[in-house]
Amino acid sequence: MRLWVRPDQLAKLNITIPEIMNAVKAQNTVNPSGQVGSQPVPKGQEFTYSVRSQGRLQSEQEFGNIVLRANPDGSIVRVKDVARIELGAQTYNLEGRLNGKPCA
């Protein structure tokens, strides 16, 4: 996921890049799950239920809704207010080859 920040919006709202990075790290976590009713269980326990929870954020909309700041007046500043979010490749430095020759 790429965040293309708008410097003018950051300056206007007095938000720094480390604040954005910390918010993304804090709100894009893996939530540990487990089981209810697994060993050791009391006598008569017949069922075990698996607990599933939402993991890391996956879409541009989910990243855009990360909260950067809650203001005293009740308004909220989100990532989408200060950045353009897009899903992109980790690297664009690739060469296509077939039988050792360049290709598309």
Gaussian input, Z-matrix of N, CA and C with variables (Angstrom, degrees):
# hf/3-21g

backbone

0 1
 N
 C     1     B1
 C     2     B2     1     A1
 N     3     B3     2     A2     1     D1
 C     4     B4     3     A3     2     D2
 C     5     B5     4     A4     3     D3
 N     6     B6     5     A5     4     D4
 C     7     B7     6     A6     5     D5
 C     8     B8     7     A7     6     D6
 N     9     B9     8     A8     7     D7
 C    10    B10     9     A9     8     D8
 C    11    B11    10    A10     9     D9
 N    12    B12    11    A11    10    D10
 C    13    B13    12    A12    11    D11
 C    14    B14    13    A13    12    D12
 N    15    B15    14    A14    13    D13
 C    16    B16    15    A15    14    D14
 C    17    B17    16    A16    15    D15
 N    18    B18    17    A17    16    D16
 C    19    B19    18    A18    17    D17
 C    20    B20    19    A19    18    D18
 N    21    B21    20    A20    19    D19
 C    22    B22    21    A21    20    D20
 C    23    B23    22    A22    21    D21
 N    24    B24    23    A23    22    D22
 C    25    B25    24    A24    23    D23
 C    26    B26    25    A25    24    D24
 N    27    B27    26    A26    25    D25
 C    28    B28    27    A27    26    D26
 C    29    B29    28    A28    27    D27
 N    30    B30    29    A29    28    D28
 C    31    B31    30    A30    29    D29
 C    32    B32    31    A31    30    D30
 N    33    B33    32    A32    31    D31
 C    34    B34    33    A33    32    D32
 C    35    B35    34    A34    33    D33
 N    36    B36    35    A35    34    D34
 C    37    B37    36    A36    35    D35
 C    38    B38    37    A37    36    D36
 N    39    B39    38    A38    37    D37
 C    40    B40    39    A39    38    D38
 C    41    B41    40    A40    39    D39
 N    42    B42    41    A41    40    D40
 C    43    B43    42    A42    41    D41
 C    44    B44    43    A43    42    D42
 N    45    B45    44    A44    43    D43
 C    46    B46    45    A45    44    D44
 C    47    B47    46    A46    45    D45
 N    48    B48    47    A47    46    D46
 C    49    B49    48    A48    47    D47
 C    50    B50    49    A49    48    D48
 N    51    B51    50    A50    49    D49
 C    52    B52    51    A51    50    D50
 C    53    B53    52    A52    51    D51
 N    54    B54    53    A53    52    D52
 C    55    B55    54    A54    53    D53
 C    56    B56    55    A55    54    D54
 N    57    B57    56    A56    55    D55
 C    58    B58    57    A57    56    D56
 C    59    B59    58    A58    57    D57
 N    60    B60    59    A59    58    D58
 C    61    B61    60    A60    59    D59
 C    62    B62    61    A61    60    D60
 N    63    B63    62    A62    61    D61
 C    64    B64    63    A63    62    D62
 C    65    B65    64    A64    63    D63
 N    66    B66    65    A65    64    D64
 C    67    B67    66    A66    65    D65
 C    68    B68    67    A67    66    D66
 N    69    B69    68    A68    67    D67
 C    70    B70    69    A69    68    D68
 C    71    B71    70    A70    69    D69
 N    72    B72    71    A71    70    D70
 C    73    B73    72    A72    71    D71
 C    74    B74    73    A73    72    D72
 N    75    B75    74    A74    73    D73
 C    76    B76    75    A75    74    D74
 C    77    B77    76    A76    75    D75
 N    78    B78    77    A77    76    D76
 C    79    B79    78    A78    77    D77
 C    80    B80    79    A79    78    D78
 N    81    B81    80    A80    79    D79
 C    82    B82    81    A81    80    D80
 C    83    B83    82    A82    81    D81
 N    84    B84    83    A83    82    D82
 C    85    B85    84    A84    83    D83
 C    86    B86    85    A85    84    D84
 N    87    B87    86    A86    85    D85
 C    88    B88    87    A87    86    D86
 C    89    B89    88    A88    87    D87
 N    90    B90    89    A89    88    D88
 C    91    B91    90    A90    89    D89
 C    92    B92    91    A91    90    D90
 N    93    B93    92    A92    91    D91
 C    94    B94    93    A93    92    D92
 C    95    B95    94    A94    93    D93
 N    96    B96    95    A95    94    D94
 C    97    B97    96    A96    95    D95
 C    98    B98    97    A97    96    D96
 N    99    B99    98    A98    97    D97
 C   100   B100    99    A99    98    D98
 C   101   B101   100   A100    99    D99
 N   102   B102   101   A101   100   D100
 C   103   B103   102   A102   101   D101
 C   104   B104   103   A103   102   D102
 N   105   B105   104   A104   103   D103
 C   106   B106   105   A105   104   D104
 C   107   B107   106   A106   105   D105
 N   108   B108   107   A107   106   D106
 C   109   B109   108   A108   107   D107
 C   110   B110   109   A109   108   D108
 N   111   B111   110   A110   109   D109
 C   112   B112   111   A111   110   D110
 C   113   B113   112   A112   111   D111
 N   114   B114   113   A113   112   D112
 C   115   B115   114   A114   113   D113
 C   116   B116   115   A115   114   D114
 N   117   B117   116   A116   115   D115
 C   118   B118   117   A117   116   D116
 C   119   B119   118   A118   117   D117
 N   120   B120   119   A119   118   D118
 C   121   B121   120   A120   119   D119
 C   122   B122   121   A121   120   D120
 N   123   B123   122   A122   121   D121
 C   124   B124   123   A123   122   D122
 C   125   B125   124   A124   123   D123
 N   126   B126   125   A125   124   D124
 C   127   B127   126   A126   125   D125
 C   128   B128   127   A127   126   D126
 N   129   B129   128   A128   127   D127
 C   130   B130   129   A129   128   D128
 C   131   B131   130   A130   129   D129
 N   132   B132   131   A131   130   D130
 C   133   B133   132   A132   131   D131
 C   134   B134   133   A133   132   D132
 N   135   B135   134   A134   133   D133
 C   136   B136   135   A135   134   D134
 C   137   B137   136   A136   135   D135
 N   138   B138   137   A137   136   D136
 C   139   B139   138   A138   137   D137
 C   140   B140   139   A139   138   D138
 N   141   B141   140   A140   139   D139
 C   142   B142   141   A141   140   D140
 C   143   B143   142   A142   141   D141
 N   144   B144   143   A143   142   D142
 C   145   B145   144   A144   143   D143
 C   146   B146   145   A145   144   D144
 N   147   B147   146   A146   145   D145
 C   148   B148   147   A147   146   D146
 C   149   B149   148   A148   147   D147
 N   150   B150   149   A149   148   D148
 C   151   B151   150   A150   149   D149
 C   152   B152   151   A151   150   D150
 N   153   B153   152   A152   151   D151
 C   154   B154   153   A153   152   D152
 C   155   B155   154   A154   153   D153
 N   156   B156   155   A155   154   D154
 C   157   B157   156   A156   155   D155
 C   158   B158   157   A157   156   D156
 N   159   B159   158   A158   157   D157
 C   160   B160   159   A159   158   D158
 C   161   B161   160   A160   159   D159
 N   162   B162   161   A161   160   D160
 C   163   B163   162   A162   161   D161
 C   164   B164   163   A163   162   D162
 N   165   B165   164   A164   163   D163
 C   166   B166   165   A165   164   D164
 C   167   B167   166   A166   165   D165
 N   168   B168   167   A167   166   D166
 C   169   B169   168   A168   167   D167
 C   170   B170   169   A169   168   D168
 N   171   B171   170   A170   169   D169
 C   172   B172   171   A171   170   D170
 C   173   B173   172   A172   171   D171
 N   174   B174   173   A173   172   D172
 C   175   B175   174   A174   173   D173
 C   176   B176   175   A175   174   D174
 N   177   B177   176   A176   175   D175
 C   178   B178   177   A177   176   D176
 C   179   B179   178   A178   177   D177
 N   180   B180   179   A179   178   D178
 C   181   B181   180   A180   179   D179
 C   182   B182   181   A181   180   D180
 N   183   B183   182   A182   181   D181
 C   184   B184   183   A183   182   D182
 C   185   B185   184   A184   183   D183
 N   186   B186   185   A185   184   D184
 C   187   B187   186   A186   185   D185
 C   188   B188   187   A187   186   D186
 N   189   B189   188   A188   187   D187
 C   190   B190   189   A189   188   D188
 C   191   B191   190   A190   189   D189
 N   192   B192   191   A191   190   D190
 C   193   B193   192   A192   191   D191
 C   194   B194   193   A193   192   D192
 N   195   B195   194   A194   193   D193
 C   196   B196   195   A195   194   D194
 C   197   B197   196   A196   195   D195
 N   198   B198   197   A197   196   D196
 C   199   B199   198   A198   197   D197
 C   200   B200   199   A199   198   D198
 N   201   B201   200   A200   199   D199
 C   202   B202   201   A201   200   D200
 C   203   B203   202   A202   201   D201
 N   204   B204   203   A203   202   D202
 C   205   B205   204   A204   203   D203
 C   206   B206   205   A205   204   D204
 N   207   B207   206   A206   205   D205
 C   208   B208   207   A207   206   D206
 C   209   B209   208   A208   207   D207
 N   210   B210   209   A209   208   D208
 C   211   B211   210   A210   209   D209
 C   212   B212   211   A211   210   D210
 N   213   B213   212   A212   211   D211
 C   214   B214   213   A213   212   D212
 C   215   B215   214   A214   213   D213
 N   216   B216   215   A215   214   D214
 C   217   B217   216   A216   215   D215
 C   218   B218   217   A217   216   D216
 N   219   B219   218   A218   217   D217
 C   220   B220   219   A219   218   D218
 C   221   B221   220   A220   219   D219
 N   222   B222   221   A221   220   D220
 C   223   B223   222   A222   221   D221
 C   224   B224   223   A223   222   D222
 N   225   B225   224   A224   223   D223
 C   226   B226   225   A225   224   D224
 C   227   B227   226   A226   225   D225
 N   228   B228   227   A227   226   D226
 C   229   B229   228   A228   227   D227
 C   230   B230   229   A229   228   D228
 N   231   B231   230   A230   229   D229
 C   232   B232   231   A231   230   D230
 C   233   B233   232   A232   231   D231
 N   234   B234   233   A233   232   D232
 C   235   B235   234   A234   233   D233
 C   236   B236   235   A235   234   D234
 N   237   B237   236   A236   235   D235
 C   238   B238   237   A237   236   D236
 C   239   B239   238   A238   237   D237
 N   240   B240   239   A239   238   D238
 C   241   B241   240   A240   239   D239
 C   242   B242   241   A241   240   D240
 N   243   B243   242   A242   241   D241
 C   244   B244   243   A243   242   D242
 C   245   B245   244   A244   243   D243
 N   246   B246   245   A245   244   D244
 C   247   B247   246   A246   245   D245
 C   248   B248   247   A247   246   D246
 N   249   B249   248   A248   247   D247
 C   250   B250   249   A249   248   D248
 C   251   B251   250   A250   249   D249
 N   252   B252   251   A251   250   D250
 C   253   B253   252   A252   251   D251
 C   254   B254   253   A253   252   D252
 N   255   B255   254   A254   253   D253
 C   256   B256   255   A255   254   D254
 C   257   B257   256   A256   255   D255
 N   258   B258   257   A257   256   D256
 C   259   B259   258   A258   257   D257
 C   260   B260   259   A259   258   D258
 N   261   B261   260   A260   259   D259
 C   262   B262   261   A261   260   D260
 C   263   B263   262   A262   261   D261
 N   264   B264   263   A263   262   D262
 C   265   B265   264   A264   263   D263
 C   266   B266   265   A265   264   D264
 N   267   B267   266   A266   265   D265
 C   268   B268   267   A267   266   D266
 C   269   B269   268   A268   267   D267
 N   270   B270   269   A269   268   D268
 C   271   B271   270   A270   269   D269
 C   272   B272   271   A271   270   D270
 N   273   B273   272   A272   271   D271
 C   274   B274   273   A273   272   D272
 C   275   B275   274   A274   273   D273
 N   276   B276   275   A275   274   D274
 C   277   B277   276   A276   275   D275
 C   278   B278   277   A277   276   D276
 N   279   B279   278   A278   277   D277
 C   280   B280   279   A279   278   D278
 C   281   B281   280   A280   279   D279
 N   282   B282   281   A281   280   D280
 C   283   B283   282   A282   281   D281
 C   284   B284   283   A283   282   D282
 N   285   B285   284   A284   283   D283
 C   286   B286   285   A285   284   D284
 C   287   B287   286   A286   285   D285
 N   288   B288   287   A287   286   D286
 C   289   B289   288   A288   287   D287
 C   290   B290   289   A289   288   D288
 N   291   B291   290   A290   289   D289
 C   292   B292   291   A291   290   D290
 C   293   B293   292   A292   291   D291
 N   294   B294   293   A293   292   D292
 C   295   B295   294   A294   293   D293
 C   296   B296   295   A295   294   D294
 N   297   B297   296   A296   295   D295
 C   298   B298   297   A297   296   D296
 C   299   B299   298   A298   297   D297
 N   300   B300   299   A299   298   D298
 C   301   B301   300   A300   299   D299
 C   302   B302   301   A301   300   D300
 N   303   B303   302   A302   301   D301
 C   304   B304   303   A303   302   D302
 C   305   B305   304   A304   303   D303
 N   306   B306   305   A305   304   D304
 C   307   B307   306   A306   305   D305
 C   308   B308   307   A307   306   D306
 N   309   B309   308   A308   307   D307
 C   310   B310   309   A309   308   D308
 C   311   B311   310   A310   309   D309

   B1=1.4444
   B2=1.5213
   B3=1.3129
   B4=1.4618
   B5=1.5253
   B6=1.3257
   B7=1.4601
   B8=1.5247
   B9=1.3291
   B10=1.4597
   B11=1.5237
   B12=1.3200
   B13=1.4641
   B14=1.5228
   B15=1.3173
   B16=1.4682
   B17=1.5346
   B18=1.3340
   B19=1.4714
   B20=1.5214
   B21=1.3293
   B22=1.4663
   B23=1.5279
   B24=1.3265
   B25=1.4703
   B26=1.5251
   B27=1.3456
   B28=1.4705
   B29=1.5222
   B30=1.3406
   B31=1.4646
   B32=1.5246
   B33=1.3214
   B34=1.4713
   B35=1.5330
   B36=1.3481
   B37=1.4630
   B38=1.5260
   B39=1.3434
   B40=1.4657
   B41=1.5394
   B42=1.3225
   B43=1.4677
   B44=1.5209
   B45=1.3314
   B46=1.4521
   B47=1.5317
   B48=1.3239
   B49=1.4593
   B50=1.5327
   B51=1.3391
   B52=1.4739
   B53=1.5354
   B54=1.3304
   B55=1.4716
   B56=1.5229
   B57=1.3334
   B58=1.4649
   B59=1.5228
   B60=1.3266
   B61=1.4663
   B62=1.5314
   B63=1.3221
   B64=1.4683
   B65=1.5200
   B66=1.3258
   B67=1.4670
   B68=1.5259
   B69=1.3258
   B70=1.4700
   B71=1.5251
   B72=1.3321
   B73=1.4716
   B74=1.5249
   B75=1.3219
   B76=1.4640
   B77=1.5246
   B78=1.3362
   B79=1.4622
   B80=1.5256
   B81=1.3236
   B82=1.4627
   B83=1.5299
   B84=1.3212
   B85=1.4566
   B86=1.5176
   B87=1.3183
   B88=1.4583
   B89=1.5200
   B90=1.3279
   B91=1.4562
   B92=1.5210
   B93=1.3395
   B94=1.4556
   B95=1.5216
   B96=1.3005
   B97=1.4637
   B98=1.5153
   B99=1.2931
   B100=1.4568
   B101=1.5081
   B102=1.3223
   B103=1.4522
   B104=1.5256
   B105=1.3113
   B106=1.4591
   B107=1.5244
   B108=1.2997
   B109=1.4486
   B110=1.5168
   B111=1.3461
   B112=1.4597
   B113=1.5238
   B114=1.3127
   B115=1.4698
   B116=1.5146
   B117=1.3065
   B118=1.4661
   B119=1.5269
   B120=1.2939
   B121=1.4581
   B122=1.5201
   B123=1.3209
   B124=1.4680
   B125=1.5268
   B126=1.3016
   B127=1.4562
   B128=1.5307
   B129=1.3320
   B130=1.4558
   B131=1.5243
   B132=1.3126
   B133=1.4677
   B134=1.5253
   B135=1.3187
   B136=1.4528
   B137=1.5211
   B138=1.3197
   B139=1.4573
   B140=1.5193
   B141=1.3234
   B142=1.4588
   B143=1.5218
   B144=1.3208
   B145=1.4592
   B146=1.5234
   B147=1.3203
   B148=1.4607
   B149=1.5164
   B150=1.3236
   B151=1.4552
   B152=1.5204
   B153=1.3225
   B154=1.4608
   B155=1.5129
   B156=1.3197
   B157=1.4587
   B158=1.5217
   B159=1.3127
   B160=1.4603
   B161=1.5164
   B162=1.3082
   B163=1.4584
   B164=1.5128
   B165=1.2814
   B166=1.4583
   B167=1.5315
   B168=1.3310
   B169=1.4590
   B170=1.5293
   B171=1.3394
   B172=1.4562
   B173=1.5240
   B174=1.3047
   B175=1.4705
   B176=1.5339
   B177=1.3325
   B178=1.4615
   B179=1.5307
   B180=1.3323
   B181=1.4612
   B182=1.5305
   B183=1.3307
   B184=1.4658
   B185=1.5256
   B186=1.3337
   B187=1.4601
   B188=1.5204
   B189=1.3237
   B190=1.4535
   B191=1.5172
   B192=1.3276
   B193=1.4661
   B194=1.5269
   B195=1.3293
   B196=1.4681
   B197=1.5206
   B198=1.3245
   B199=1.4708
   B200=1.5255
   B201=1.3250
   B202=1.4554
   B203=1.5197
   B204=1.3405
   B205=1.4617
   B206=1.5184
   B207=1.3191
   B208=1.4620
   B209=1.5269
   B210=1.3071
   B211=1.4594
   B212=1.5278
   B213=1.3388
   B214=1.4725
   B215=1.5291
   B216=1.3355
   B217=1.4661
   B218=1.5318
   B219=1.3387
   B220=1.4614
   B221=1.5174
   B222=1.3288
   B223=1.4628
   B224=1.5342
   B225=1.3239
   B226=1.4634
   B227=1.5213
   B228=1.3275
   B229=1.4601
   B230=1.5195
   B231=1.3245
   B232=1.4674
   B233=1.5245
   B234=1.3333
   B235=1.4634
   B236=1.5229
   B237=1.3368
   B238=1.4674
   B239=1.5246
   B240=1.3367
   B241=1.4585
   B242=1.5243
   B243=1.3418
   B244=1.4631
   B245=1.5260
   B246=1.3414
   B247=1.4690
   B248=1.5255
   B249=1.3199
   B250=1.4647
   B251=1.5184
   B252=1.3160
   B253=1.4615
   B254=1.5207
   B255=1.3305
   B256=1.4607
   B257=1.5216
   B258=1.3128
   B259=1.4569
   B260=1.5175
   B261=1.3213
   B262=1.4607
   B263=1.5133
   B264=1.3140
   B265=1.4571
   B266=1.5235
   B267=1.3244
   B268=1.4557
   B269=1.5316
   B270=1.3202
   B271=1.4507
   B272=1.5265
   B273=1.3293
   B274=1.4592
   B275=1.5323
   B276=1.3228
   B277=1.4451
   B278=1.5298
   B279=1.3257
   B280=1.4535
   B281=1.5190
   B282=1.3160
   B283=1.4618
   B284=1.5122
   B285=1.3431
   B286=1.4479
   B287=1.5258
   B288=1.3391
   B289=1.4672
   B290=1.5107
   B291=1.3368
   B292=1.4581
   B293=1.5228
   B294=1.3212
   B295=1.4787
   B296=1.5345
   B297=1.3214
   B298=1.4600
   B299=1.5047
   B300=1.3391
   B301=1.4665
   B302=1.5342
   B303=1.3284
   B304=1.4715
   B305=1.5247
   B306=1.3284
   B307=1.4722
   B308=1.5231
   B309=1.3021
   B310=1.4654
   B311=1.5146
   A1=107.64
   A2=115.13
   A3=120.34
   A4=109.34
   A5=115.19
   A6=121.99
   A7=107.39
   A8=115.68
   A9=121.41
   A10=107.27
   A11=116.23
   A12=120.35
   A13=110.98
   A14=114.37
   A15=121.95
   A16=107.30
   A17=117.22
   A18=120.06
   A19=113.77
   A20=117.36
   A21=119.95
   A22=110.88
   A23=117.54
   A24=121.10
   A25=110.91
   A26=116.40
   A27=119.92
   A28=110.30
   A29=116.69
   A30=120.52
   A31=111.20
   A32=116.23
   A33=121.37
   A34=111.17
   A35=116.51
   A36=121.43
   A37=113.20
   A38=116.58
   A39=122.82
   A40=111.16
   A41=115.61
   A42=122.11
   A43=107.80
   A44=116.12
   A45=120.93
   A46=110.52
   A47=115.62
   A48=121.11
   A49=111.03
   A50=120.11
   A51=118.66
   A52=113.26
   A53=117.78
   A54=120.23
   A55=110.78
   A56=116.39
   A57=120.40
   A58=109.96
   A59=116.75
   A60=120.57
   A61=111.26
   A62=117.22
   A63=120.82
   A64=111.56
   A65=117.54
   A66=121.06
   A67=110.49
   A68=117.18
   A69=120.69
   A70=109.92
   A71=117.18
   A72=120.66
   A73=111.42
   A74=116.87
   A75=120.55
   A76=113.04
   A77=117.22
   A78=120.26
   A79=113.61
   A80=117.31
   A81=121.65
   A82=107.75
   A83=115.40
   A84=120.70
   A85=111.81
   A86=114.77
   A87=121.08
   A88=106.04
   A89=116.10
   A90=120.74
   A91=110.02
   A92=117.71
   A93=118.67
   A94=111.31
   A95=115.33
   A96=121.65
   A97=108.19
   A98=116.70
   A99=119.47
   A100=111.24
   A101=114.94
   A102=121.49
   A103=109.89
   A104=114.54
   A105=121.73
   A106=106.64
   A107=116.11
   A108=119.99
   A109=114.01
   A110=117.46
   A111=119.35
   A112=109.89
   A113=116.73
   A114=122.75
   A115=111.23
   A116=119.97
   A117=128.46
   A118=110.28
   A119=117.25
   A120=122.82
   A121=110.81
   A122=116.72
   A123=119.07
   A124=111.05
   A125=115.95
   A126=121.41
   A127=109.30
   A128=115.73
   A129=120.79
   A130=113.49
   A131=117.65
   A132=120.86
   A133=108.12
   A134=117.40
   A135=119.91
   A136=114.20
   A137=118.27
   A138=119.99
   A139=111.53
   A140=115.03
   A141=122.93
   A142=106.98
   A143=116.77
   A144=121.70
   A145=109.76
   A146=115.70
   A147=120.77
   A148=109.24
   A149=115.88
   A150=122.38
   A151=107.46
   A152=115.87
   A153=121.58
   A154=108.25
   A155=116.37
   A156=120.43
   A157=109.72
   A158=114.63
   A159=119.56
   A160=109.10
   A161=116.34
   A162=121.57
   A163=112.01
   A164=115.45
   A165=121.51
   A166=111.91
   A167=114.04
   A168=120.49
   A169=109.30
   A170=116.82
   A171=119.54
   A172=114.44
   A173=119.59
   A174=120.34
   A175=111.19
   A176=114.10
   A177=119.73
   A178=111.18
   A179=116.33
   A180=120.62
   A181=110.92
   A182=117.00
   A183=120.13
   A184=111.16
   A185=117.24
   A186=120.16
   A187=111.20
   A188=117.26
   A189=120.92
   A190=113.31
   A191=116.80
   A192=120.90
   A193=113.85
   A194=118.18
   A195=120.25
   A196=108.47
   A197=116.14
   A198=122.26
   A199=109.51
   A200=115.65
   A201=121.05
   A202=111.74
   A203=115.03
   A204=118.93
   A205=109.76
   A206=115.42
   A207=121.86
   A208=106.33
   A209=116.89
   A210=121.99
   A211=111.16
   A212=116.82
   A213=120.29
   A214=113.76
   A215=117.80
   A216=120.20
   A217=112.68
   A218=116.76
   A219=121.03
   A220=114.25
   A221=117.37
   A222=119.74
   A223=109.77
   A224=114.78
   A225=120.69
   A226=109.00
   A227=116.20
   A228=122.13
   A229=106.96
   A230=115.55
   A231=121.43
   A232=109.67
   A233=115.64
   A234=120.76
   A235=110.74
   A236=117.79
   A237=120.60
   A238=112.60
   A239=118.19
   A240=121.53
   A241=112.53
   A242=116.99
   A243=120.56
   A244=113.72
   A245=117.16
   A246=118.84
   A247=110.81
   A248=114.47
   A249=121.90
   A250=105.68
   A251=117.14
   A252=122.61
   A253=108.97
   A254=116.12
   A255=119.36
   A256=110.34
   A257=114.48
   A258=121.50
   A259=107.10
   A260=117.72
   A261=120.97
   A262=111.05
   A263=115.22
   A264=120.88
   A265=110.14
   A266=116.08
   A267=119.79
   A268=110.09
   A269=116.37
   A270=121.15
   A271=109.49
   A272=115.80
   A273=120.70
   A274=110.67
   A275=116.47
   A276=122.74
   A277=109.59
   A278=117.22
   A279=122.38
   A280=110.66
   A281=115.75
   A282=121.57
   A283=108.08
   A284=116.99
   A285=120.81
   A286=110.17
   A287=116.66
   A288=121.54
   A289=109.41
   A290=115.55
   A291=122.57
   A292=107.07
   A293=116.18
   A294=121.60
   A295=111.39
   A296=116.43
   A297=121.07
   A298=115.82
   A299=118.40
   A300=121.82
   A301=109.65
   A302=116.53
   A303=119.39
   A304=111.36
   A305=115.36
   A306=121.23
   A307=109.05
   A308=115.69
   A309=120.82
   A310=109.27
   D1=134.16
   D2=178.57
   D3=-113.49
   D4=137.02
   D5=175.41
   D6=-114.47
   D7=114.72
   D8=177.67
   D9=-98.23
   D10=96.69
   D11=-174.25
   D12=-73.83
   D13=151.39
   D14=177.02
   D15=-103.04
   D16=105.15
   D17=-176.06
   D18=-56.12
   D19=-35.38
   D20=179.70
   D21=-64.52
   D22=-39.90
   D23=178.76
   D24=-69.38
   D25=-39.38
   D26=177.88
   D27=-60.51
   D28=-45.52
   D29=180.00
   D30=-65.11
   D31=-41.99
   D32=-178.61
   D33=-62.57
   D34=-39.72
   D35=-177.39
   D36=-95.80
   D37=0.41
   D38=179.68
   D39=56.54
   D40=51.53
   D41=178.78
   D42=-116.12
   D43=139.85
   D44=-179.57
   D45=-107.57
   D46=162.30
   D47=177.65
   D48=-61.01
   D49=-44.24
   D50=177.52
   D51=-58.46
   D52=-32.79
   D53=176.43
   D54=-63.81
   D55=-41.62
   D56=178.38
   D57=-65.30
   D58=-45.24
   D59=179.97
   D60=-60.49
   D61=-43.27
   D62=179.81
   D63=-65.04
   D64=-39.69
   D65=179.25
   D66=-65.12
   D67=-42.63
   D68=179.32
   D69=-63.89
   D70=-45.19
   D71=179.09
   D72=-61.50
   D73=-42.17
   D74=-176.78
   D75=-71.52
   D76=-33.87
   D77=-173.71
   D78=-103.03
   D79=2.88
   D80=178.16
   D81=-120.57
   D82=63.75
   D83=-175.15
   D84=-108.19
   D85=162.39
   D86=172.14
   D87=-92.61
   D88=124.19
   D89=-178.23
   D90=-95.04
   D91=115.79
   D92=-179.66
   D93=-64.71
   D94=142.60
   D95=179.22
   D96=-125.12
   D97=-172.99
   D98=-179.76
   D99=-170.57
   D100=-143.40
   D101=-178.89
   D102=-134.96
   D103=149.66
   D104=173.94
   D105=-109.36
   D106=127.41
   D107=178.90
   D108=89.13
   D109=18.80
   D110=178.39
   D111=-88.46
   D112=174.19
   D113=-176.27
   D114=-59.53
   D115=144.83
   D116=-9.59
   D117=-77.39
   D118=140.87
   D119=-177.62
   D120=-121.18
   D121=151.51
   D122=176.43
   D123=-72.16
   D124=159.07
   D125=179.46
   D126=-59.34
   D127=134.91
   D128=-179.60
   D129=96.43
   D130=-9.65
   D131=177.55
   D132=-71.25
   D133=119.92
   D134=-175.63
   D135=-110.71
   D136=-20.43
   D137=-173.62
   D138=-121.00
   D139=148.37
   D140=172.30
   D141=-122.95
   D142=129.11
   D143=-179.22
   D144=-114.01
   D145=131.94
   D146=175.90
   D147=-84.98
   D148=138.54
   D149=178.63
   D150=-103.16
   D151=126.07
   D152=178.46
   D153=-118.87
   D154=137.67
   D155=179.07
   D156=-132.18
   D157=157.92
   D158=-179.74
   D159=-67.00
   D160=135.73
   D161=-179.44
   D162=-95.19
   D163=-140.09
   D164=-177.64
   D165=-65.55
   D166=155.49
   D167=178.37
   D168=-68.98
   D169=147.24
   D170=-174.42
   D171=-126.39
   D172=-27.76
   D173=-174.22
   D174=-109.39
   D175=163.94
   D176=176.63
   D177=-60.24
   D178=-38.29
   D179=-179.52
   D180=-63.55
   D181=-41.50
   D182=179.43
   D183=-64.20
   D184=-42.44
   D185=177.32
   D186=-67.04
   D187=-37.00
   D188=179.16
   D189=-63.67
   D190=-26.62
   D191=-178.50
   D192=-88.14
   D193=2.97
   D194=175.65
   D195=-62.91
   D196=130.44
   D197=-177.76
   D198=-83.67
   D199=125.41
   D200=176.04
   D201=-93.40
   D202=-36.77
   D203=-177.38
   D204=-158.24
   D205=140.92
   D206=170.09
   D207=-108.91
   D208=117.68
   D209=-176.67
   D210=-82.48
   D211=157.41
   D212=179.82
   D213=-58.74
   D214=-27.23
   D215=-179.60
   D216=-80.88
   D217=1.71
   D218=178.05
   D219=95.72
   D220=-7.03
   D221=178.33
   D222=-77.67
   D223=157.13
   D224=-177.30
   D225=-125.53
   D226=136.09
   D227=174.34
   D228=-103.06
   D229=122.76
   D230=-179.46
   D231=-112.12
   D232=166.31
   D233=179.42
   D234=-56.81
   D235=-40.54
   D236=-178.49
   D237=-63.35
   D238=-17.09
   D239=178.08
   D240=-78.94
   D241=-20.45
   D242=-175.69
   D243=-123.88
   D244=0.36
   D245=-175.95
   D246=-151.51
   D247=156.41
   D248=170.10
   D249=-97.98
   D250=131.14
   D251=-175.42
   D252=-109.59
   D253=133.88
   D254=176.54
   D255=-146.63
   D256=147.56
   D257=175.37
   D258=-87.96
   D259=124.06
   D260=-177.80
   D261=-140.62
   D262=171.25
   D263=177.80
   D264=-72.35
   D265=154.68
   D266=178.59
   D267=-67.44
   D268=-34.88
   D269=177.52
   D270=-144.96
   D271=147.21
   D272=177.03
   D273=-110.87
   D274=12.26
   D275=-177.74
   D276=-90.38
   D277=73.70
   D278=-177.80
   D279=-126.51
   D280=151.47
   D281=174.83
   D282=-127.48
   D283=128.21
   D284=176.67
   D285=-88.66
   D286=130.57
   D287=179.61
   D288=-138.01
   D289=146.65
   D290=174.14
   D291=-135.76
   D292=122.58
   D293=-176.03
   D294=55.34
   D295=37.02
   D296=177.27
   D297=79.08
   D298=3.44
   D299=-179.66
   D300=-114.84
   D301=146.96
   D302=178.98
   D303=-59.73
   D304=142.14
   D305=177.37
   D306=-150.47
   D307=171.52
   D308=178.82
   D309=-111.09

